[in-house]
Amino acid sequence: MFPILSVVLFLPLLGGLLLLAIPRENVKTIQRMGLIFALFTLGLTVYLWVAVAQANSSQTQLPSENHAWIPAFAVSYHLEADGLSAPLVALTALVTALALFYSERVIEERVKEYFFLFLLLETSVIGVFLARDLVLFYVFWVLGLLPMLLLISVWGGEERERAAVKFFLYNLLASVAMLLVILVVFAQTETFDMQEAAQKRPYGADERFVEACVALGALFFAFAVRLPSFPFHTWLPDAQSEAPTPVSAVLASVFLSTGGYGLMRVALPLFPDQFYYLTVQVWVLPALAVASIVYGALVCLAQWDLKRLIAYSSIVQMGFVTLGVCAASAGYAILKVLPALEEDQPVVGYAFLELTELLKEAPSKSEATFNAAAAGLGGAAMQLFAHGIVIAALFFLAGVLHRRTRTYDLRAFGGFAKQIPHFYGLVLVVGFAALGVPGLIGFWGELFVFKSAMGLLPVFAFLGALGVVFAAGYTLWKIVQHIFLGQLDGERWGGLQDMEGWEKVTVWPLVVIVVVFGFYPTLLLDMFNTALTALLNGLL
Amino acid sequence: MSSAIIFHLAWLIPLIPLLVFVAIALFAWRGRALGRPLALGGIAIATVLALFAFLAEMLMLLEGEQGFAATLIGGWCPIRVHIDPLSALMLAAVALACTIVFIYSLSAVGEDIDRNRLYAFLSLLAAGALGLFIFDNLLLVFACWEVMDVCAYLLTGLRHERSSARQAALKVFLTTKAGDLFLLLGTALLYGETGSLSFGAETLGALAGLGHLDPQVVAVIAALFLAGVMVKGGQFPFHTWLPEATEAPAPASALIHVTATSAAAFLLLRIFPLLEAAGGLSIPGLGLSGVTLVGVVTAVLATLFAVTQRDVRRALSFFAIGQLGHVFVALGMGAVTAGVFHLVAGIFFNTLLFLAAGSVTQGMASGRAGEQVDPNDMFNMGGLGERQPLTFLLFLVGGAALAGSPLITGAFWSRDAILAQAWANQRTLFWVLALIAAVTAFGVMRQLVLIFAGMPRSRTAQRVIESRSSITLPLIFLALIVAVMGWAGTPTDFPIGLGVNLFETFLGAGDVTHEFVWEPVALCLWSGLGAVSLLVGFIVYAWWPVQVGEADRVGSAMRAMWLGWLYDLLRNALHVGGLYQWAFKGLVWLGRALVVGDGVLDELVIAAIRSMGGGLAALGDWVDTHVLTPAFGSISRVAGPVARIADRVDAWLGVPAGLVSEVGEVLARPAGIFDTGLDRLVILAKPGTLALMQLSVVVDRGLNVVVSAVGRAVRAAGLCFRLRTGRVQSYLRMASIAVLVLMAMFFVFLFVHI
């Protein structure tokens, strides 16, 4: 069988290595080669998407590769692409390709190293999405840190070192926590394979529940730093502020997606009982989700720096992802706990707590609850994808503005609507997409997360809805009103030019995806739902 | 059947304006003339289709069939079309109103507006409104609902050079977005609980009635939907956004008001089974359903607000809200026909009033010529009756409808239907509504006199001329509809009339309706009260003409009675708008505080990392001074003799070492031969080897570059790894201690679990 997954995974890296052989004076060659490799990877990821879709519909096996890598430590080289991974891999390839295209005009020094690091980053992120072995996952997870660190600290703005170090140390700390938990899982289940470990369920017995919750807490911490979730988000605004535009776009859309993905792929299947305990009984996790949404939105309302505002809006959207996963785990709680209780079986975590009313009356609604849980996960995945597209578009557009105005200060702008109407139109579409206006991609994730959360975690759904209103506030007031409406400062901005061709080429594909998947999300929803329903079934 | 075809094409009705929007957005954005014919053509076609649908529905009813339902696209989110008498009626009425608004907007807006943008957004608004009426899919309805809100924002902010328009647009969107969220949460809950997206009466009623849904859940869903409908319809306490939306150009604000009120009432009717299952959300002890309560409170407050406004547009907006309140009262009492009748009447007379007011304000704006007056302030007008006679007549017709004058049958019979219902069921409600009818009549007379009668109170008003016929002609058509409409809804036993209530017959089948029974006493009472207040209004405002700069007489009278505070409260709509603004400012302030908090959190993290590093470094230091140095120190004391021993061992080893080197030399010779041979082979394969050599050089160079780049970068970054301990060794120690700790933990875990 053709190892499509390994090819997709290592093609960018191969391209990067080949790039290094080109003399540094041939900048054009380097750029073109980098872009060619990125585009090839994009083509392959689209092919992979189609292959996975076909495998899903015809119920055949998904593309996967499994070889023993370090048999002495039971580490295998196990890659697989399912409905959850394939769209995210395609997202990675798309945004990287667009960012490389944008970088051609924007990055002028040390181009070779830049392109190499970018392609290395792409490989590491694709590796995170495709890996099904915990050590492999971890290797790719940590591998992504170095190129991002260098990209920020070498090509960034004025305070780049501080931001880069904060980014690196924070994420490294989170990775160490993940490593510890992986080792713990190995100690419990004697395997590093994700599916096997999930089946064997680390901490299956009841006695060491507290220990298990600590393990989940550490794992959640690891993913929460990457998501980013309140209160572990403080590295992001600085990193985004200092990074150059294409790096910001990739950081926000691709790099951050790995956090949400890890939550769904690793944290939930390995520790579902502890997850629901921290969701339904102690409600730490949904509280953090809602805090991300509301806190993030309020802080956005007070921002005057455009890039920081967009960075904080990332935090808001990721809060919805967390909320969706929490709702799914609440559904799992209902589905798993109650039948066990009815048959008088011991239930993990039950010895420590009183059942809530919610759990007590649910047994008659098992199918509805399953659908609600699936909707929660599906909504979270949709939101992850939608955020990836929208935030990349927002950062590119912010970069377009910065190239002309040399500042991100919202107070300096005003009245640009008539001066640069094409830009205005694109910002409006993307801004409304971020708000979840129907007809655009952001609506579906929001809808399904709410559909799930209203039934399973109603209080948190209401609080999350508040965040949406605040989001409308900061998008329209700060972004649209301050940049585009009002009086134009003729002296300062009279000569502003509208978007150039290459800038349009960078942003329009994203806008088209926003509209197409907004109207016709089935392609995406089916992929996610198949994979996530299988994941949920694996939990039960 | 020919009628069936039109129903199968019903989905074109919202689609065509949507396509017009897309076409204008993509091809006709800046100043090109294509926008005008596209927009007008689009809405005209949609209206024709809507009218056909309406006629077809009537035909169907005559043949005894009820409605039309079909699934266009199946799947988990089915696009289902459902047309029953109510939706056919709404389609026809709203589409007609849209067409008139479009015709008006062709010539009536000022030069400072980008026409194409106006047409595009108006088309999108029409598409959303019309789509709302035909789709039987919760999500699609919600999508149309929210698209209408986006359009309201875009239209209100059309003249965004003005800060009042910018702020109004923001307020409009934030308020309607909050309403959308109520609706979204309700929809999400309903969808989640039932798994069905259909909300036709059969489905909802069945679900709600058969106890499949927990009553508490039903109540929550009903409350959420009601809240969403209240926001959309501008009911108290969400009444601020519609008056703010009058910042939009006149045709836009007319359409916003008409579509918002119709959408609100329509959705309310659709979810009626839910409301009934929730016990009508009635407040115990008051004997009123929640809907009626909302309606009557709004009717009272909005009408009172309306008579205190100086801005003609805001006054009309409040009147429109108040009339929707009347509709809610009727619906809450179960008098669906009366409510819908009044709603449809309201669509037409509100459009008429808004557009006629637009004609007035346009006249004022063009007559301004440098004078700094607010063209919307009625106290700057006066005497426009002579200058704009046709507009005056049109405004008079609309105003008479609003005031419930018997001559303008449209709104008269619809109002009477509601009041008759109230008379029959709840006398107190009747008296409240009758008094409000009186206040409305007073307010209408006030407006008419202030604008059209007396002498002009400003030079601008003196210069006003009649609007073009392209503006007034469509309004004449509208006025005729308003005047004549009522004949379709006269009560069956009224002596003069058709003898049959067409409205009731049309709407009657299937829905909860009460027959419109004529109550002559009630009729005389409320219309008498209305007539008296018209007279009172005339006396107050017209007997002694209002002078330039004079304050509102009602206000002055109230101040004289020490009720000035009440007047100011009413004029500011109970300061609810101010409350929202205050809340928004509070949120921003909270945001600012959280930004500071975020910075603190950040510093905490940095301090934690720093202290961790510093702590480890200090630990390393301590280990260095107290453990390792003494250890090495004592080691060094041992080192001397050890070194001597090592020397001797070395010398002793030297012998075999020499042997080893000799063996090595011996082996080296054949290796050398082998090596030279290899060399010769390589040279023989010269071209290939040259290439290989080149490649290896290149790879070598490349590796060099990578290594040096990484090194440089690490060095550049390495500057910041300094955690201010100043010791490189302490890093190493820190690292080694960390690794030791990790390994220890790993082994501990391993041992614990084996």
Interface residues (C-beta under 8 A of the other chain):
Chain A: L20 A21 R24 R110 K112 E113 F116 L149 L150 S153 V154 E161 R162 A164 V165 K166 L169 Y170 L173 V176 L180 L183 V184 A187 Q188 P231 T234 W235 P237 D238 Y295 L298 V299 C300 L301 A302 Q303 A368 N371 A372 A375 G415 A417 P421 G425 F432 L435 V437 P438 G439 F443 E446 L447 F450 K451 S452 A453 M454 G455 P458 A461 F462 A465 V468 V469 F470 A472 G473 L476 W477 Q481 F484 L485 G486 Q487 T522
Chain B: A25 W29 R30 G75 L139 F142 A143 E146 V147 V150 Y153 G157 H160 E161 S163 R166 A169 L170 F173 L174 K177 A178 L181 L184 L185 A188 L189 Y191 G192 E193 G195 F584 L587 V588 L590 G591 R592 L594 V595 D598 L601 D602 V605 I606 I609 V698 V699 R701 G702 L703 V705 V706 A709 A713 A716 A717 L719 C720 F721 L742 M745 F746 F749 L750 H753
